[in-house]
Amino acid sequence: MTYEFLRDFSITWGLFYLFTAFICVVLFVLRPKAKAEAEDAANIPFREDG
């Protein structure tokens, strides 16, 4: 196992991993229930204590 092999392996699979993670995050944000959850989270500071 040489440095060049590990470098090429990490570049190839690292790119695949990061692209897959990006697609998962985009799909998570664009799901139908996400807007309601984001609005609920945005209103947390304005809720009354107690």
N, C-alpha and C positions, 0 to 999 in steps of 0.2 A: 504494500500500500504506500503510494508515494504522495507527496504534497500536491502534485498536479492532479492526481486522481481525486483526492479529497476536495480540492478546490473546485474542480469541474462538477463533482457530485453535489456539493453544497450550493453551487450557483444554480444548477438545474432544479433540484428538489426544493431549494429555498424559494425560488421564484414560484414554483407550483404551490407550495404551502402558503405563501403570502397572498397569491392570487385567490386561492380557495378561501382563505380567511376573509379577504376583502369582499368576495361574493356573498359569503355567509352574513357578514355585517350588513351589507346592503339589503339583503333579503329580510333580515331581522328588523331593520328600520322601516321597510316598506310594507310590512305585514298590516292587515286591516286594524288590528287592535292597538297598534303602536301610537296612533295619534291620541287616543283617549288616555293611555298611560302617560304620555309626555305632558299632556295638559294637567293631569292629576299631580305629577311630580313638580310641575312649574308652580302650582298653587300651594305647595307645602309651607312656604314662609308666611302665607297669609291666613293660615288656619289658626283658630284660637287655641290657646293652651288650655289643657285641662279636660 
